[in-house]
Amino acid sequence: MTTTTTYKPKVNLSEELGERHGREIEDDFGGKGIAVVVPDRNASAAAIELQAEAAAHQMILAAAGSAATVYLTETFYISSKKNTVFEVRLTDKGLCLKKQSNGATKEQTIPLKDIIGCRCLRSKRRSRGSSSCTCASISSSSQLKVVEENSGEQDETDVSAYLYIYAYILKRSRRGGFRERTTITLRFRSFDRYEDNNREAQKWRASIKQLVAGEPVQKPVAYQPRDTRKMLIILNPKSGSGKAREMFQQRVAPIFAEAEIPYDLHITKKSNWAREFVRVRDVYLWRGIVVVGGDGIFFEVLNGLFEREDWQTAIDELPMGIIPCGSGNGLAKTVSFLYEEPFETKPVLASALMVVKGKHSMLDVVRVETRSNIMFSFLSVGWGLISDIDIESERLRAIGGQRFTVWSVHRLISLRTYQGKVSYLPALISPSGAGGEGLNGGGGGIGTLKHSVSYNTTLNCRDCRAGLGGQDGTSGSCDACDTNFSDVLSLETGTNLDSFRPRIDSWYSATSRKSTYFSTVDSVYESDKASNDDPTQCGPNGGTASHVQMYGPPSRLPALTAAIPDSWQTIAGEFVMVHAAYQTHLSTECYFAPQSRLNDGIIWLLIIRAGVSRSQLLSFLLGLSSGTHLPLLPNEYIQMVPVSAFRIEPAGTNGHMTVDGEKVECGPIQGEVFPSLGKVMVPK
C-alpha cells in the first residue's frame, strides 16, 4: 500500500509575507538550508540596481577571459530584512548566491559536483482551522509541508511551485573533511496560476539536471533523463555486523530519492544468490548494478556476469558500484581514496554519493585459475598471514572491522610459515606509470572462452537457457510496482544523516512473496522469499543448472601444470605470506599498495619470506594503516614487486588462500591482469 508523507525542511520563510509578491530568500550560508521565493516581474529599485551591477561585473569578467557561462539568473530579497538583496545565478560552475546587505557583499558558489539532484514539489493542503491564503504567515519550518504535484493532497489555493535542490558540500577538517547536506528551496510564485509558476521552476530544474549530468543545456519543457532504466541494487543482509538493511534504509534510500534515481532492490538469502541472479536474469533492464555489503558480494556479482555468454556486452554496459556495509570494504575505500573523497567519518554516505553521480572508471580485472576453478578478481589474491587473519577472524564477525586487528595480534604471537614456490612476470612500467604490457602486448586477446582447461580438467559448457523467455525476474505488473516517491521517508534538511529515522517494522516481509516498502521514484523492494522467485531455480526444466560455464577473456598463460616461461622469475623456500593486490586498500584500515591505481594494469605482489623477525612483522602490520609498512631500504625478507602475472605453488595444503577475501582451495594458483576490463562507479 502506498502512503504519502511530507518533507519538513528546516528553513524559515518570512514570518510575514503580507501582500508582498517580491523575491525572498533566507539569509543562511551555513550549509543547513536556504529558502528562496521568486516573485512577480515588478522588481524593486534595489533589485534593479543589483542586476545592473551584476551585469557590469559579468562584462568585466568576460573581458578578463574568466567569465563563467550564466544560464539563469534571478534577484531575490528577504522580507524580514528590508535592506538585503540576493542575486542567484546558475552557471557552468555551480549555483552562485550573492548577498548584498547594507553595502556589504558576500558570495558563495555551490559547485555542480556537489549537487546530486532537485525536485519540483507543491505545498500540502493545510488542516482545518489554518489559513489557506497564499500570503498567510509561515511562522515556522514545521508548518511548511510539500507533496508531489499529483498526490491529491496539494493545496489548490497556493499557486506557488517549490524547487528543492540537494547538495552535499565538501567541508575540510583536521580529520580530512566531510560532506555537509544542504538544501536550497526556491519558491516560485511570480504568476497568478500554478501552471505558470511550475513552468518557471521546471526551467531551473531542467537546467540544473542537465548541468549535473554533464549534458548540454537546452530549453525543454520538462527534463527527461537519457537513460530511464532503474538501478539494480543487491543487498547482502549478513555482511559485516549484519546492519546492511538499516544502513540502506536510513542512509542510502534518501540519497536515491533526492537524486531521483529509481531502483529495484533485491535481498540475498544465501551464498552465491547474487551470482546466480545476474547470471540468469535480463540484466539489461537496469542501467547499472549496485551492491550493498562487503567485497564478497561484489565478487559474486562480477563473476556472475562473467558466467554469461554475453559477458562482454554485460561488462561493458553495466558499471558496478558498491556501498560498503562489510568488514573490509577495500574497493569502496580505494575509490574514495583515489578521488579524494572523505570516507572514514561516513563511508556509506561517500559511496552512495558516488553511485548517484552516474560516472564510472575502467577497472583492472585479474583472471585467477586454480586446479578446479576459474574466477575473476578485482581486489587481491593471498596466501599466508593476511589470508589467515581474514578467514580465521570470521568467528569475530560480530565486532566488525576490529576483528582483523584482534586476530593480527593472535597470529603474530603464533607465527606460521609455509613451504612453496612463487613465480612472477615483472611488469613493464611505462613512463606514464601504466603497466600490464608483459603478456602479448597488453590487454588484447579478449574473446569468448567457450571451454576453459584448468589443471587438466575441462569445465563443461553451460546448459542452454533458451527456454527462459518470460522468466527474467522483472517486476512486471505485480503489486510491488504500484509505487511512488512519497512513501519513502520524511526527508529533513539537517546536515546530520543520522536524523533519518524511518520505520523498520515492514522492512522485510516473511510471509508475502514480494513485499513493498521502498518506492523511491517508482523503485521496488522485493523480498525474494518464495522459491519460485529464486534465481537458482531458473535452470532448464525448472531446476538449478548443475554445471556453470565460466566465460571471459581467454588466458595467455601456460597451463597450471606446465612449466613457466624463461622470462619469469621464481623464488622457492619458506614464506610468511604472499599477497597480490591491485587496489590501494585491502580494507578500510589496510593501505596495502600505495602506488596502485584502478586501471594501471599492474599487480602489486608482496612477498614476505621466513626469517623475518617479529619486530619487523609488527612494524609491517602497524604501518599498513598509513601505507608505511614497506621498508625504506632493500630488504631480503620483505619486498613488493610490480608484476603482470604470477603463480603460487604451495608445497602442501596447510594455510589459507583467498581471492578477494573469499576462501579458495589451498593449492597451485595463478593470475594475470586484464587492464580496464570492468567498470566501477566513481564520483567524477
MOVEN-V440354 format. One record per helix or strand of 2 or more residues. SS is the DSSP state (H for helix, E for strand). FROM is the first residue (numbers start at 1). TO is the last residue. If there is no record, write none. Layout:
# MOVEN-V440354
ss:SS from:FROM to:TO
ss:SS from:FROM to:TO
This chain:
# MOVEN-V440354
ss:E from:24 to:25
ss:E from:33 to:38
ss:H from:45 to:63
ss:E from:70 to:78
ss:E from:81 to:91
ss:E from:94 to:101
ss:E from:104 to:111
ss:H from:112 to:114
ss:E from:115 to:124
ss:H from:141 to:143
ss:E from:146 to:147
ss:E from:161 to:171
ss:E from:178 to:188
ss:H from:194 to:212
ss:E from:230 to:235
ss:H from:244 to:259
ss:E from:263 to:267
ss:H from:273 to:280
ss:H from:283 to:285
ss:E from:286 to:293
ss:H from:295 to:306
ss:H from:311 to:317
ss:E from:319 to:324
ss:H from:330 to:338
ss:H from:347 to:357
ss:E from:359 to:369
ss:E from:374 to:377
ss:E from:380 to:384
ss:H from:385 to:399
ss:H from:402 to:413
ss:E from:418 to:426
ss:E from:453 to:454
ss:E from:457 to:458
ss:H from:466 to:468
ss:H from:479 to:481
ss:H from:485 to:487
ss:H from:497 to:499
ss:E from:524 to:526
ss:H from:531 to:533
ss:H from:535 to:537
ss:H from:540 to:542
ss:E from:569 to:581
ss:E from:585 to:587
ss:E from:590 to:591
ss:E from:603 to:609
ss:H from:614 to:623
ss:E from:638 to:650
ss:E from:657 to:659
ss:E from:662 to:664
ss:E from:669 to:682
